[in-house]
Amino acid sequence: MKNRIVKKTTLVFISLLLLSSISFAKKISKLNASKLIDIAGEQRMLSQRIAKDYLYVGKNIATSKADKQLKESLNEFFKIHNELIMLITDSEIKNLLDFVTLSSNELKETANKDFTLDNAHLILDLTESMLEGNQYIVDSLKETHKIKESDILEKAAKQRMLSQRIAKYYIAYQSGIKDENTIKSMKNTVKEFSKNLKVLLNNKDNGSKIDKKLKKIDKLWKIVHKFYNNIKKGGLPLIVFNTTDNITKKMDEITKLYIQKDK
């Protein structure tokens, strides 16, 4: 009788241990997938920053800072890209990563060349392809790992890219790419950032730390978004460079805080 009780207790313990291990494994898997999605999302921002920096260097504005940031952004992009290649096993996503590899190699080669309008146009085209490719990777990872990212987290993460995109279009216009598409894209990007910021500010689950950081961005945004929209007049490239970098940094901090809350 005693042996039966011991065996039964042991079986129950083993079953609970197995269930606990499976649950823990799923949690780890989700965390790894969330990390993948975050770093793949960061690639969207880097694609826009690389184009922005190349154009600033070409215009001899904030040259030292932009050149340093360009080199760092290219290195970071390739470092993350290689991480994604190693960690992702899905064949469809790997195929797209191969395409991003080709585009990023051509981008790096062009970014090391002297500034010309032709090279500027090529870099804008390449970074748009890379942005689209990395967005597809993010969406595919969510689908593959069945992760339902909150709307709030998605908007916060996207703000990092949008702020760099704003600076990219501003300096592109000042560099001589004065077509209607540049103006339209700038205004649409500013509009999307404003819309996302409003949603984030109205989120009741932010907590004091996130709220404080968002209010600082909002205070700055209410002033600088007017400069961004006045793309035709120009004349404020240093202010645009510094304020968009400031916003990107703060939005990255906020995104990381949302990820911690979402675990």
N, C-alpha and C positions, 0 to 999 in steps of 0.2 A: 504493500500500500504506500509505504514511505517512498519507495523507488519510483512509483507512478507519479506521485506528487512532484518529486524532484525533476523527473523527465518532462512533465507538463510545464513546470515553471521554467525549465531550460528552453523548451520550445517557444514559450511565450516571449522570453527574453531575446532569443535569436530573431524571432519575427519582428519584434519592436526595433531591434538593432538594424535589421535589414531595411525596414521602412524608414528609419531615421537616416540611414546611409543613402537611400534612394532620394529622399527629400533634400538632403544636403547636396548630393550630386546635381540635382536639378537647380538648386539655388546657385551653386558654383557656375553651372552652365549658363544660367541667366545673367550672372554677374559678368562672365567672360564675354557673352554676346553684347551686353550693354556697353562694355568697354570698347568692343569692336565698333559698335555703332557710333560711339562718341568720337573715337579717333578718325573714323571714316568721315564723320561730319566735320571734323576739324580741317580735313583736306579741302572742303568747300571754301572755307575761309582763306586757306593758304593759296589756293588757285587765284583768288582775287587780289590778295596782297602782293603776289609775285608780279602780276601785271601792273599794279599800281606803282610798285617800287621801280620797275624798269622805266616807266614813263617819267617818274620824278627825277631819276638819274639822267635821263635823256634831256630833260628840260633844265638841268643844272639847278634844281631846287631841292633843298634839304639833302644835298648830294651825299654827304658822308653818312648820314643816318639811313637814307634810303638804300644806299649801296650795301651797307652792313646788314640791313634788314633783308634785302634781296638774297644775299648769300645764305643767311640764316634760314630764311623761308624755303629756299630751294633744298637745302640740306635736310630740314625738318620734313618737307614733303616726301623726299625720297626715303628717308628713314621710316616714316609711317607707312608709305607705300610697300616697302619691303616687308614690314611687319604684317601687313594685310595679306600679302602673297603667301607668307609662311603659315598664317593662322587660318585662312579661309580654305575650305575644302570643296565647297559647292562649285560644280563645273561651270555653270552659267556665269556666276560671279567672277570666277577665275578668268573666264574668257574676256569679260569686260575689263578686268585688271590688266590683261595683256594689251588691250587697246589704250588704256591710260598710260601704260609703260611707254608705248610708242609716242604718244602725244607729249608726255613729260620729258622724254629724251630730246625731242625736237624743241621743246620749250627751253630747256636748259642750254642747248646749243645756240638758240637765237638770243637768249638773254645775255649771253657772253659776247655778243656782237655789238658793234657801235650802233647808236640810235639812228634809225631812219624811219620815215613814216611807214614804209613797206613792212619793216620789222615790227613796228608798233601794231599795225593791223594784224599781222600774223600772230603775235603774242595774245592779242585780244581774242582772236578766233580760237587759238589753242586752249586758252584758259576757260573759255566758254564750254568747249568740248569736255574739258576736265571737270568742270563744275557739274555739268549734266551727268557725266559718267559716275562721279562720286555720289551724286544724289541718288542715282539708280542703285549703287552699291548699298547705301544706307537703307533704302526702301526694301531691297532684296534681303538684307540681313534681318530686318524686322519681320518680314514674311517667313523666312526660313526658320527663324528661332521662335516664331509665334509671340513676338514681343509687341505689346500694345503700348507704345510710348505715349505719355500724356500729351495733350495738346499744348499745355503750358511749357513742358520741357522742350517740345519740338520747336516752339516759337522762340524760346530763349536761346537755344542752340543756333537757330538760323540767324539771329541778330548779329552774331559774330561775323558771319559772311556778309550780311547786308551792309554793315558799317564800312567794311573794306571795299565793297562794291561801289559805294557812294564816292569814296576817294578816287577809285579807279576811273569812274566816268567823269569826275570833275577835272582831273589832270589830263584825261584823254582829249577832252574838248579844248583845253588850254594848249595841248600839244599839236593841234591842227586837225584833229578828227572831229570836224564840226558838222556832222550830219544830224538829221532829225532823230535818227535812232538813238544817238548818244543822249540827246536831251530827253527823249521819251523814256529811255531806260533809267536815267537818273531820277526823273520825277516819279516813276513807278516804284523804284527802290526806296526813295524817301517816304513815299506813301505807305508802302508795306511795313517799313520799320516803325512808322508812327502808329499804325494799326496794331501791330504786335505789342508795342510798348504799352499801349492803352489796356490791352487784354491782360498783360503781366501785372500792371499796376492795380488792376481791379480784382486780381486773384486773392481770395480771402484766406488761402492756405499758405501764403508766402512765409510768414514768420517775420520777426523784427529784423533779422540780419539781411534777408533778401529785400524786404521793403526799404530799408535804409539805403542799400546800394541802388535800387531802382529809382528812388527819389532823386538821388544825385545825378543819375543819367538823365532823368526827366528835366531837371533844372537846367542842365547843359543843352539838352536837345531843343528846348523851347527857344533858345537863342540861335544855335548853330544851324538848325534845319533850314532857316531862311537863307543862309549863305549858300547851302548846298543847292537849293532850288534856283538860286540866281546864277546858274551855271554860265549863261551867256556873258554876263558882266565880268565874272571871274575876279582876279586880283587878290584872292585870299588863299593861295595854295598851301602856305605854311600852317595857317589856322586849320584848314581842312585836314591836312596830314596829321597834325597833332591831336585834334579832337576826335577824329575817327579811330585813331590808335587807342586813345584813352577809352573810348566807348567799347571797342573790341575787347580790351583787357578786362574791363568791368563786367561785360556780358559773359566772358569766359568764366570768371569767378562765380557769377550767378548761376550759370549752367551747371557747374560742378556742385553747387549747393542744392540745386533741384535734383540732380542725380543721386545725391546722398539721401534726400528725402524720399526718393522713389524706390529705394532698395526694399 
